[in-house]
């Protein structure tokens, strides 16, 4: 007898997965005519055919399922509007902020090196961070050498 080899779980079968099977996705888009299904207060359907997403009628967080009956096509703005209506504006804003912070790039190593150098020169941590935050807003500073960043930081601080 051959040994049983465990199969890898597919994206759709993983717990908490946000993945929707391709066949189901195609079915819902075809059913909805590849167009946003939002109907405004005036009774007109949104004509958007770009920036479309799948929206859960009953959100997964509230027990919604991955079925064609529970999915619809919405443009990103109308999907966000519905999420605000269901969960509240404050909750959605905090989740978006959390996602932005998780996806933010870490500061370049050169900025950390300059921060250590400024502290060694006697500048306090808040002063050094303030100067580096000011410099980080400049376009060409991200790829600049350490010496150039240090020189610019000293100009900001003095």
C-alpha positions as CSV (number, residue, x, y, z in Angstrom):
1,X,0.0,0.0,0.0
2,X,1.2,3.5,-0.9
3,X,1.7,6.1,1.9
4,X,-1.0,8.8,2.1
5,X,0.4,12.1,1.0
6,X,-1.4,15.1,2.5
7,X,-2.6,17.5,-0.1
8,X,-2.0,21.2,0.3
9,X,-5.0,23.3,1.2
10,X,-6.3,25.5,-1.6
11,X,-6.7,29.2,-1.1
12,X,-10.5,28.9,-0.9
13,X,-10.3,26.2,1.8
14,X,-8.0,28.0,4.1
15,X,-9.7,29.3,7.2
16,X,-10.3,33.1,7.0
17,X,-9.3,33.3,3.4
18,X,-10.6,36.2,1.3
19,X,-10.1,34.3,-1.9
20,X,-13.1,33.6,-4.2
21,X,-12.9,30.7,-6.6
22,X,-12.4,31.8,-10.2
23,X,-15.5,29.9,-11.4
24,X,-17.7,31.6,-8.8
25,X,-16.2,35.0,-9.6
26,X,-16.9,34.6,-13.3
27,X,-20.4,33.4,-12.5
28,X,-21.2,36.5,-10.4
29,X,-19.7,38.9,-12.9
30,X,-21.6,37.3,-15.8
31,X,-24.9,37.4,-13.8
32,X,-24.4,41.1,-12.9
33,X,-23.4,42.0,-16.5
34,X,-19.8,43.1,-15.6
35,X,-21.2,46.3,-14.1
36,X,-21.7,47.8,-10.7
37,X,-25.0,46.7,-9.1
38,X,-25.4,49.8,-6.9
39,X,-28.7,51.5,-7.3
40,X,-28.8,55.1,-6.1
41,X,-31.6,56.9,-4.3
42,X,-32.9,58.1,-7.6
43,X,-33.4,54.5,-8.8
44,X,-30.6,54.6,-11.4
45,X,-28.1,51.8,-11.5
46,X,-24.4,52.8,-11.4
47,X,-23.0,52.5,-14.9
48,X,-19.4,51.9,-13.8
49,X,-17.5,49.0,-15.4
50,X,-14.1,49.8,-13.9
51,X,-12.6,49.3,-10.4
52,X,-15.1,46.5,-9.8
53,X,-14.9,44.2,-6.8
54,X,-17.0,41.4,-5.4
55,X,-19.0,42.5,-2.4
56,X,-20.7,40.2,0.2
57,X,-24.3,41.1,0.7
58,X,-24.1,39.6,4.2
59,X,-20.5,40.3,5.2
60,X,-18.2,37.4,6.1
61,X,-17.6,39.0,9.5
62,X,-21.3,38.6,10.1
63,X,-21.6,35.0,8.9
64,X,-21.8,35.5,5.2
65,X,-20.9,32.7,2.8
66,X,-18.9,32.4,-0.4
67,X,-22.0,31.7,-2.6
68,X,-23.2,33.4,-5.8
69,X,-26.4,34.3,-3.9
70,X,-24.4,36.3,-1.3
71,X,-22.0,38.0,-3.8
72,X,-22.5,41.0,-6.1
73,X,-20.4,43.2,-8.2
74,X,-19.7,46.7,-6.9
75,X,-17.3,49.4,-7.8
76,X,-14.7,50.1,-5.0
77,X,-16.4,53.3,-3.8
78,X,-19.8,51.7,-3.5
79,X,-18.3,48.7,-1.8
80,X,-16.7,51.0,0.8
81,X,-20.0,52.9,1.2
82,X,-21.8,49.7,2.0
83,X,-19.1,48.7,4.5
84,X,-19.5,52.0,6.3
85,X,-23.3,51.5,6.4
86,X,-22.8,48.0,7.9
87,X,-19.9,48.5,10.3
88,X,-19.8,52.3,10.8
89,X,-17.5,54.9,9.5
90,X,-15.1,54.9,12.5
91,X,-14.5,51.1,12.3
92,X,-13.8,51.2,8.6
93,X,-11.4,54.2,9.0
94,X,-9.5,52.4,11.8
95,X,-9.2,49.2,9.7
96,X,-8.0,51.2,6.7
97,X,-5.4,53.0,8.8
98,X,-4.2,49.7,10.3
99,X,-3.8,48.2,6.8
100,X,-1.9,51.3,5.6
101,X,0.5,51.1,8.6
102,X,1.0,47.3,8.1
103,X,1.8,47.9,4.4
104,X,4.0,51.0,4.9
105,X,7.6,50.5,4.0
106,X,10.1,50.6,6.8
107,X,12.4,53.6,6.9
108,X,15.5,53.1,4.9
109,X,18.6,52.0,6.8
110,X,20.3,55.2,5.9
111,X,17.7,57.2,7.9
112,X,18.3,55.0,10.9
113,X,22.1,55.5,10.6
114,X,21.6,59.2,10.4
115,X,19.3,59.1,13.5
116,X,22.0,57.3,15.5
117,X,24.6,59.8,14.3
118,X,22.4,62.8,15.3
119,X,21.9,61.3,18.8
120,X,25.6,60.7,19.1
121,X,26.2,64.4,18.2
122,X,24.0,65.4,21.2
123,X,20.6,65.9,19.5
124,X,17.6,64.5,21.4
125,X,15.5,61.7,19.9
126,X,12.4,63.9,19.2
127,X,14.6,66.5,17.4
128,X,16.3,63.9,15.3
129,X,13.0,62.2,14.4
130,X,11.4,65.5,13.5
131,X,14.3,66.4,11.2
132,X,14.2,63.0,9.5
133,X,10.4,63.2,9.0
134,X,10.9,66.5,7.3
135,X,13.5,65.1,5.0
136,X,11.5,61.9,4.3
137,X,8.9,64.1,2.6
138,X,11.5,65.3,0.1
139,X,11.4,63.2,-3.1
140,X,15.1,62.6,-3.7
141,X,16.1,61.9,0.0
142,X,15.0,58.2,0.0
143,X,17.9,57.2,-2.2
144,X,20.4,59.7,-1.0
145,X,23.7,58.6,0.6
146,X,24.0,58.8,4.4
147,X,26.3,61.8,4.2
148,X,23.8,63.9,2.2
149,X,20.9,63.0,4.5
150,X,23.1,63.9,7.6
151,X,24.0,67.2,6.0
152,X,20.4,68.1,5.2
153,X,19.3,67.0,8.7
154,X,21.9,69.3,10.3
155,X,20.6,72.2,8.1
156,X,17.0,71.5,9.4
157,X,18.1,71.3,13.0
158,X,20.3,74.4,13.0
